Amino acid sequence: MIVQSGNEHVISLEPEFITPQDGHEKQDCEIQAGKRWVEKHGDFYAKRGVTMLGDDLYSRQPFCQALKDKKLHFILVRTYAKLED
């Protein structure tokens, strides 16, 4: 979605579905679908200065690199579980 501080309206973006991909042995996943979305739409949103937000699922190097390659701004939150002593 596209959101703006102080604006009650949001715009839903075109989804990229998790589906088996031809020629791939491994099952598709959210990260791969996210990378496909960035590949398809990243240039458009980068030109508009959009900042991508994501949870810790996306805060790994390969996805961050895909965002950097498209020159997108991003904030990805990585959470850590407290280890018991």
KOLGU-4560 file (N, C-alpha, C; in nm, 3 decimals, padded with zeros to 5 digits):
<recs>
<n_xx: 00.083 n_yy: -00.118 n_zz: 00.000 ca_xx: 00.000 ca_yy: 00.000 ca_zz: 00.000 c_xx: 00.088 c_yy: 00.124 c_zz: 00.000 mol: A seq: 1 type: MET>
<n_xx: 00.034 n_yy: 00.229 n_zz: -00.052 ca_xx: 00.098 ca_yy: 00.359 ca_zz: -00.043 c_xx: 00.022 c_yy: 00.437 c_zz: 00.064 mol: A seq: 2 type: ILE>
<n_xx: 00.097 n_yy: 00.487 n_zz: 00.162 ca_xx: 00.038 ca_yy: 00.567 ca_zz: 00.269 c_xx: 00.117 c_yy: 00.696 c_zz: 00.282 mol: A seq: 3 type: VAL>
<n_xx: 00.053 n_yy: 00.796 n_zz: 00.338 ca_xx: 00.118 ca_yy: 00.925 ca_zz: 00.360 c_xx: 00.073 c_yy: 00.978 c_zz: 00.495 mol: A seq: 4 type: GLN>
<n_xx: 00.168 n_yy: 01.025 n_zz: 00.574 ca_xx: 00.138 ca_yy: 01.082 ca_zz: 00.704 c_xx: 00.037 c_yy: 01.194 c_zz: 00.690 mol: A seq: 5 type: SER>
<n_xx: -00.067 n_yy: 01.192 n_zz: 00.774 ca_xx: -00.168 ca_yy: 01.296 ca_zz: 00.771 c_xx: -00.275 c_yy: 01.276 c_zz: 00.664 mol: A seq: 6 type: GLY>
<n_xx: -00.267 n_yy: 01.170 n_zz: 00.588 ca_xx: -00.364 ca_yy: 01.145 ca_zz: 00.481 c_xx: -00.439 c_yy: 01.016 c_zz: 00.515 mol: A seq: 7 type: ASN>
<n_xx: -00.570 n_yy: 01.023 n_zz: 00.523 ca_xx: -00.650 ca_yy: 00.906 ca_zz: 00.561 c_xx: -00.668 c_yy: 00.807 c_zz: 00.446 mol: A seq: 8 type: GLU>
<n_xx: -00.629 n_yy: 00.841 n_zz: 00.328 ca_xx: -00.646 ca_yy: 00.754 ca_zz: 00.211 c_xx: -00.521 c_yy: 00.669 c_zz: 00.189 mol: A seq: 9 type: HIS>
<n_xx: -00.542 n_yy: 00.547 n_zz: 00.144 ca_xx: -00.431 ca_yy: 00.458 ca_zz: 00.108 c_xx: -00.457 c_yy: 00.404 c_zz: -00.032 mol: A seq: 10 type: VAL>
<n_xx: -00.351 n_yy: 00.367 n_zz: -00.100 ca_xx: -00.362 ca_yy: 00.309 ca_zz: -00.234 c_xx: -00.303 c_yy: 00.169 c_zz: -00.229 mol: A seq: 11 type: ILE>
<n_xx: -00.382 n_yy: 00.070 n_zz: -00.263 ca_xx: -00.333 ca_yy: -00.067 ca_zz: -00.269 c_xx: -00.251 c_yy: -00.087 c_zz: -00.395 mol: A seq: 12 type: SER>
<n_xx: -00.140 n_yy: -00.157 n_zz: -00.380 ca_xx: -00.053 ca_yy: -00.186 ca_zz: -00.495 c_xx: -00.085 c_yy: -00.323 c_zz: -00.553 mol: A seq: 13 type: LEU>
<n_xx: -00.046 n_yy: -00.342 n_zz: -00.677 ca_xx: -00.065 ca_yy: -00.471 ca_zz: -00.744 c_xx: 00.012 c_yy: -00.579 c_zz: -00.669 mol: A seq: 14 type: GLU>
<n_xx: -00.054 n_yy: -00.690 n_zz: -00.633 ca_xx: 00.017 ca_yy: -00.796 ca_zz: -00.560 c_xx: 00.104 c_yy: -00.881 c_zz: -00.653 mol: A seq: 15 type: PRO>
<n_xx: 00.197 n_yy: -00.950 n_zz: -00.594 ca_xx: 00.275 ca_yy: -01.053 ca_zz: -00.664 c_xx: 00.249 c_yy: -01.182 c_zz: -00.588 mol: A seq: 16 type: GLU>
<n_xx: 00.180 n_yy: -01.274 n_zz: -00.651 ca_xx: 00.136 ca_yy: -01.395 ca_zz: -00.584 c_xx: 00.248 c_yy: -01.497 c_zz: -00.569 mol: A seq: 17 type: PHE>
<n_xx: 00.238 n_yy: -01.575 n_zz: -00.463 ca_xx: 00.330 ca_yy: -01.686 ca_zz: -00.439 c_xx: 00.276 c_yy: -01.804 c_zz: -00.520 mol: A seq: 18 type: ILE>
<n_xx: 00.344 n_yy: -01.837 n_zz: -00.629 ca_xx: 00.300 ca_yy: -01.945 ca_zz: -00.716 c_xx: 00.421 c_yy: -02.024 c_zz: -00.763 mol: A seq: 19 type: THR>
<n_xx: 00.404 n_yy: -02.152 n_zz: -00.792 ca_xx: 00.517 ca_yy: -02.229 ca_zz: -00.846 c_xx: 00.569 c_yy: -02.164 c_zz: -00.973 mol: A seq: 20 type: PRO>
<n_xx: 00.701 n_yy: -02.155 n_zz: -00.985 ca_xx: 00.763 ca_yy: -02.092 ca_zz: -01.101 c_xx: 00.818 c_yy: -02.198 c_zz: -01.195 mol: A seq: 21 type: GLN>
<n_xx: 00.790 n_yy: -02.184 n_zz: -01.323 ca_xx: 00.841 ca_yy: -02.278 ca_zz: -01.422 c_xx: 00.992 c_yy: -02.285 c_zz: -01.417 mol: A seq: 22 type: ASP>
<n_xx: 01.045 n_yy: -02.406 n_zz: -01.421 ca_xx: 01.189 ca_yy: -02.425 ca_zz: -01.426 c_xx: 01.257 c_yy: -02.420 c_zz: -01.290 mol: A seq: 23 type: GLY>
<n_xx: 01.183 n_yy: -02.405 n_zz: -01.182 ca_xx: 01.241 ca_yy: -02.400 ca_zz: -01.049 c_xx: 01.204 c_yy: -02.526 c_zz: -00.973 mol: A seq: 24 type: HIS>
<n_xx: 01.302 n_yy: -02.587 n_zz: -00.908 ca_xx: 01.275 ca_yy: -02.707 ca_zz: -00.829 c_xx: 01.218 c_yy: -02.673 c_zz: -00.693 mol: A seq: 25 type: GLU>
<n_xx: 01.267 n_yy: -02.563 n_zz: -00.633 ca_xx: 01.219 ca_yy: -02.524 ca_zz: -00.501 c_xx: 01.083 c_yy: -02.457 c_zz: -00.510 mol: A seq: 26 type: LYS>
<n_xx: 01.003 n_yy: -02.474 n_zz: -00.405 ca_xx: 00.872 ca_yy: -02.410 ca_zz: -00.399 c_xx: 00.890 c_yy: -02.259 c_zz: -00.386 mol: A seq: 27 type: GLN>
<n_xx: 00.799 n_yy: -02.183 n_zz: -00.442 ca_xx: 00.803 ca_yy: -02.038 ca_zz: -00.435 c_xx: 00.782 c_yy: -01.991 c_zz: -00.291 mol: A seq: 28 type: ASP>
<n_xx: 00.826 n_yy: -01.869 n_zz: -00.260 ca_xx: 00.812 ca_yy: -01.816 ca_zz: -00.125 c_xx: 00.789 c_yy: -01.665 c_zz: -00.131 mol: A seq: 29 type: CYS>
<n_xx: 00.759 n_yy: -01.605 n_zz: -00.014 ca_xx: 00.731 ca_yy: -01.461 ca_zz: -00.008 c_xx: 00.849 c_yy: -01.377 c_zz: -00.054 mol: A seq: 30 type: GLU>
<n_xx: 00.970 n_yy: -01.419 n_zz: -00.018 ca_xx: 01.089 ca_yy: -01.342 ca_zz: -00.057 c_xx: 01.103 c_yy: -01.340 c_zz: -00.209 mol: A seq: 31 type: ILE>
<n_xx: 01.088 n_yy: -01.454 n_zz: -00.273 ca_xx: 01.100 ca_yy: -01.460 ca_zz: -00.419 c_xx: 00.990 c_yy: -01.376 c_zz: -00.485 mol: A seq: 32 type: GLN>
<n_xx: 00.868 n_yy: -01.384 n_zz: -00.431 ca_xx: 00.759 ca_yy: -01.303 ca_zz: -00.485 c_xx: 00.791 c_yy: -01.154 c_zz: -00.466 mol: A seq: 33 type: ALA>
<n_xx: 00.847 n_yy: -01.118 n_zz: -00.350 ca_xx: 00.886 ca_yy: -00.979 ca_zz: -00.326 c_xx: 00.992 c_yy: -00.932 c_zz: -00.423 mol: A seq: 34 type: GLY>
<n_xx: 01.090 n_yy: -01.017 n_zz: -00.450 ca_xx: 01.195 ca_yy: -00.981 ca_zz: -00.547 c_xx: 01.136 c_yy: -00.961 c_zz: -00.687 mol: A seq: 35 type: LYS>
<n_xx: 01.042 n_yy: -01.047 n_zz: -00.725 ca_xx: 00.977 ca_yy: -01.031 ca_zz: -00.856 c_xx: 00.901 c_yy: -00.899 c_zz: -00.862 mol: A seq: 36 type: ARG>
<n_xx: 00.832 n_yy: -00.864 n_zz: -00.750 ca_xx: 00.758 ca_yy: -00.739 ca_zz: -00.747 c_xx: 00.853 c_yy: -00.621 c_zz: -00.763 mol: A seq: 37 type: TRP>
<n_xx: 00.964 n_yy: -00.623 n_zz: -00.691 ca_xx: 01.063 ca_yy: -00.515 ca_zz: -00.700 c_xx: 01.118 c_yy: -00.507 c_zz: -00.841 mol: A seq: 38 type: VAL>
<n_xx: 01.145 n_yy: -00.620 n_zz: -00.903 ca_xx: 01.197 ca_yy: -00.620 ca_zz: -01.040 c_xx: 01.097 c_yy: -00.558 c_zz: -01.137 mol: A seq: 39 type: GLU>
<n_xx: 00.968 n_yy: -00.590 n_zz: -01.120 ca_xx: 00.865 ca_yy: -00.538 ca_zz: -01.211 c_xx: 00.833 c_yy: -00.391 c_zz: -01.188 mol: A seq: 40 type: LYS>
<n_xx: 00.827 n_yy: -00.348 n_zz: -01.061 ca_xx: 00.773 ca_yy: -00.217 ca_zz: -01.027 c_xx: 00.874 c_yy: -00.121 c_zz: -00.964 mol: A seq: 41 type: HIS>
<n_xx: 00.992 n_yy: -00.170 n_zz: -00.930 ca_xx: 01.088 ca_yy: -00.091 ca_zz: -00.856 c_xx: 01.128 c_yy: 00.040 c_zz: -00.923 mol: A seq: 42 type: GLY>
<n_xx: 01.154 n_yy: 00.037 n_zz: -01.052 ca_xx: 01.195 ca_yy: 00.159 ca_zz: -01.124 c_xx: 01.090 c_yy: 00.270 c_zz: -01.112 mol: A seq: 43 type: ASP>
<n_xx: 00.964 n_yy: 00.231 n_zz: -01.128 ca_xx: 00.853 ca_yy: 00.327 ca_zz: -01.122 c_xx: 00.851 c_yy: 00.397 c_zz: -00.986 mol: A seq: 44 type: PHE>
<n_xx: 00.859 n_yy: 00.320 n_zz: -00.878 ca_xx: 00.849 ca_yy: 00.378 ca_zz: -00.743 c_xx: 00.978 c_yy: 00.447 c_zz: -00.700 mol: A seq: 45 type: TYR>
<n_xx: 01.091 n_yy: 00.401 n_zz: -00.749 ca_xx: 01.218 ca_yy: 00.468 ca_zz: -00.716 c_xx: 01.220 c_yy: 00.610 c_zz: -00.770 mol: A seq: 46 type: ALA>
<n_xx: 01.166 n_yy: 00.630 n_zz: -00.891 ca_xx: 01.162 ca_yy: 00.765 ca_zz: -00.951 c_xx: 01.075 c_yy: 00.861 c_zz: -00.870 mol: A seq: 47 type: LYS>
<n_xx: 00.988 n_yy: 00.806 n_zz: -00.787 ca_xx: 00.896 ca_yy: 00.888 ca_zz: -00.709 c_xx: 00.940 c_yy: 00.903 c_zz: -00.563 mol: A seq: 48 type: ARG>
<n_xx: 01.059 n_yy: 00.852 n_zz: -00.532 ca_xx: 01.114 ca_yy: 00.867 ca_zz: -00.398 c_xx: 01.041 c_yy: 00.789 c_zz: -00.289 mol: A seq: 49 type: GLY>
<n_xx: 00.975 n_yy: 00.681 n_zz: -00.328 ca_xx: 00.900 ca_yy: 00.599 ca_zz: -00.232 c_xx: 00.997 c_yy: 00.525 c_zz: -00.140 mol: A seq: 50 type: VAL>
<n_xx: 00.958 n_yy: 00.514 n_zz: -00.013 ca_xx: 01.034 ca_yy: 00.434 ca_zz: 00.084 c_xx: 00.958 c_yy: 00.305 c_zz: 00.108 mol: A seq: 51 type: THR>
<n_xx: 01.022 n_yy: 00.191 n_zz: 00.084 ca_xx: 00.961 ca_yy: 00.061 ca_zz: 00.105 c_xx: 00.975 c_yy: 00.023 c_zz: 00.252 mol: A seq: 52 type: MET>
<n_xx: 00.870 n_yy: -00.032 n_zz: 00.309 ca_xx: 00.871 ca_yy: -00.077 ca_zz: 00.448 c_xx: 00.849 c_yy: -00.227 c_zz: 00.451 mol: A seq: 53 type: LEU>
<n_xx: 00.918 n_yy: -00.296 n_zz: 00.542 ca_xx: 00.900 ca_yy: -00.440 ca_zz: 00.553 c_xx: 00.940 c_yy: -00.492 c_zz: 00.690 mol: A seq: 54 type: GLY>
<n_xx: 00.889 n_yy: -00.610 n_zz: 00.722 ca_xx: 00.923 ca_yy: -00.671 ca_zz: 00.850 c_xx: 01.052 c_yy: -00.751 c_zz: 00.838 mol: A seq: 55 type: ASP>
<n_xx: 01.084 n_yy: -00.826 n_zz: 00.942 ca_xx: 01.215 ca_yy: -00.891 ca_zz: 00.943 c_xx: 01.228 c_yy: -01.005 c_zz: 00.843 mol: A seq: 56 type: ASP>
<n_xx: 01.117 n_yy: -01.052 n_zz: 00.786 ca_xx: 01.125 ca_yy: -01.152 ca_zz: 00.681 c_xx: 01.207 c_yy: -01.100 c_zz: 00.562 mol: A seq: 57 type: LEU>
<n_xx: 01.195 n_yy: -00.970 n_zz: 00.535 ca_xx: 01.260 ca_yy: -00.910 ca_zz: 00.420 c_xx: 01.395 c_yy: -00.846 c_zz: 00.452 mol: A seq: 58 type: TYR>
<n_xx: 01.435 n_yy: -00.847 n_zz: 00.579 ca_xx: 01.557 ca_yy: -00.775 ca_zz: 00.620 c_xx: 01.683 c_yy: -00.860 c_zz: 00.605 mol: A seq: 59 type: SER>
<n_xx: 01.694 n_yy: -00.930 n_zz: 00.496 ca_xx: 01.812 ca_yy: -01.012 ca_zz: 00.468 c_xx: 01.883 c_yy: -00.957 c_zz: 00.343 mol: A seq: 60 type: ARG>
<n_xx: 02.009 n_yy: -00.987 n_zz: 00.333 ca_xx: 02.093 ca_yy: -00.928 ca_zz: 00.228 c_xx: 02.037 c_yy: -00.943 c_zz: 00.087 mol: A seq: 61 type: GLN>
<n_xx: 01.993 n_yy: -01.061 n_zz: 00.044 ca_xx: 01.948 ca_yy: -01.071 ca_zz: -00.097 c_xx: 01.832 c_yy: -00.976 c_zz: -00.131 mol: A seq: 62 type: PRO>
<n_xx: 01.737 n_yy: -00.962 n_zz: -00.039 ca_xx: 01.625 ca_yy: -00.872 ca_zz: -00.067 c_xx: 01.669 c_yy: -00.727 c_zz: -00.058 mol: A seq: 63 type: PHE>
<n_xx: 01.751 n_yy: -00.695 n_zz: 00.042 ca_xx: 01.804 ca_yy: -00.559 ca_zz: 00.054 c_xx: 01.881 c_yy: -00.521 c_zz: -00.072 mol: A seq: 64 type: CYS>
<n_xx: 01.957 n_yy: -00.615 n_zz: -00.125 ca_xx: 02.034 ca_yy: -00.588 ca_zz: -00.247 c_xx: 01.942 c_yy: -00.561 c_zz: -00.365 mol: A seq: 65 type: GLN>
<n_xx: 01.831 n_yy: -00.636 n_zz: -00.373 ca_xx: 01.735 ca_yy: -00.612 ca_zz: -00.482 c_xx: 01.679 c_yy: -00.470 c_zz: -00.473 mol: A seq: 66 type: ALA>
<n_xx: 01.651 n_yy: -00.423 n_zz: -00.351 ca_xx: 01.602 ca_yy: -00.287 ca_zz: -00.333 c_xx: 01.710 c_yy: -00.185 c_zz: -00.370 mol: A seq: 67 type: LEU>
<n_xx: 01.833 n_yy: -00.210 n_zz: -00.326 ca_xx: 01.943 ca_yy: -00.119 ca_zz: -00.358 c_xx: 01.969 c_yy: -00.113 c_zz: -00.508 mol: A seq: 68 type: LYS>
<n_xx: 01.960 n_yy: -00.228 n_zz: -00.574 ca_xx: 01.983 ca_yy: -00.232 ca_zz: -00.720 c_xx: 01.883 c_yy: -00.144 c_zz: -00.795 mol: A seq: 69 type: ASP>
<n_xx: 01.762 n_yy: -00.132 n_zz: -00.741 ca_xx: 01.659 ca_yy: -00.048 ca_zz: -00.803 c_xx: 01.664 c_yy: 00.096 c_zz: -00.750 mol: A seq: 70 type: LYS>
<n_xx: 01.759 n_yy: 00.123 n_zz: -00.660 ca_xx: 01.775 ca_yy: 00.257 ca_zz: -00.600 c_xx: 01.652 c_yy: 00.300 c_zz: -00.521 mol: A seq: 71 type: LYS>
<n_xx: 01.591 n_yy: 00.202 n_zz: -00.453 ca_xx: 01.476 ca_yy: 00.229 ca_zz: -00.367 c_xx: 01.523 c_yy: 00.259 c_zz: -00.226 mol: A seq: 72 type: LEU>
<n_xx: 01.453 n_yy: 00.350 n_zz: -00.159 ca_xx: 01.474 ca_yy: 00.374 ca_zz: -00.017 c_xx: 01.399 c_yy: 00.263 c_zz: 00.056 mol: A seq: 73 type: HIS>
<n_xx: 01.451 n_yy: 00.222 n_zz: 00.173 ca_xx: 01.379 ca_yy: 00.118 ca_zz: 00.245 c_xx: 01.407 c_yy: 00.124 c_zz: 00.394 mol: A seq: 74 type: PHE>
<n_xx: 01.308 n_yy: 00.077 n_zz: 00.471 ca_xx: 01.320 ca_yy: 00.056 ca_zz: 00.614 c_xx: 01.268 c_yy: -00.085 c_zz: 00.640 mol: A seq: 75 type: ILE>
<n_xx: 01.357 n_yy: -00.173 n_zz: 00.681 ca_xx: 01.321 ca_yy: -00.311 ca_zz: 00.710 c_xx: 01.355 c_yy: -00.338 c_zz: 00.856 mol: A seq: 76 type: LEU>
<n_xx: 01.259 n_yy: -00.385 n_zz: 00.931 ca_xx: 01.275 ca_yy: -00.402 ca_zz: 01.075 c_xx: 01.315 c_yy: -00.545 c_zz: 01.107 mol: A seq: 77 type: VAL>
<n_xx: 01.425 n_yy: -00.559 n_zz: 01.177 ca_xx: 01.472 ca_yy: -00.692 ca_zz: 01.219 c_xx: 01.450 c_yy: -00.703 c_zz: 01.370 mol: A seq: 78 type: ARG>
<n_xx: 01.377 n_yy: -00.804 n_zz: 01.413 ca_xx: 01.351 ca_yy: -00.824 ca_zz: 01.555 c_xx: 01.434 c_yy: -00.942 c_zz: 01.604 mol: A seq: 79 type: THR>
<n_xx: 01.470 n_yy: -00.936 n_zz: 01.729 ca_xx: 01.548 ca_yy: -01.042 ca_zz: 01.790 c_xx: 01.472 c_yy: -01.097 c_zz: 01.910 mol: A seq: 80 type: TYR>
<n_xx: 01.466 n_yy: -01.228 n_zz: 01.920 ca_xx: 01.403 ca_yy: -01.290 ca_zz: 02.035 c_xx: 01.502 c_yy: -01.292 c_zz: 02.151 mol: A seq: 81 type: ALA>
<n_xx: 01.454 n_yy: -01.268 n_zz: 02.272 ca_xx: 01.539 ca_yy: -01.270 ca_zz: 02.389 c_xx: 01.573 c_yy: -01.416 c_zz: 02.421 mol: A seq: 82 type: LYS>
<n_xx: 01.700 n_yy: -01.445 n_zz: 02.433 ca_xx: 01.743 ca_yy: -01.580 ca_zz: 02.465 c_xx: 01.735 c_yy: -01.600 c_zz: 02.615 mol: A seq: 83 type: LEU>
<n_xx: 01.682 n_yy: -01.714 n_zz: 02.656 ca_xx: 01.674 ca_yy: -01.747 ca_zz: 02.798 c_xx: 01.809 c_yy: -01.793 c_zz: 02.847 mol: A seq: 84 type: GLU>
<n_xx: 01.846 n_yy: -01.753 n_zz: 02.970 ca_xx: 01.974 ca_yy: -01.796 ca_zz: 03.030 c_xx: 01.971 c_yy: -01.940 c_zz: 03.073 mol: A seq: 85 type: ASP>
</recs>
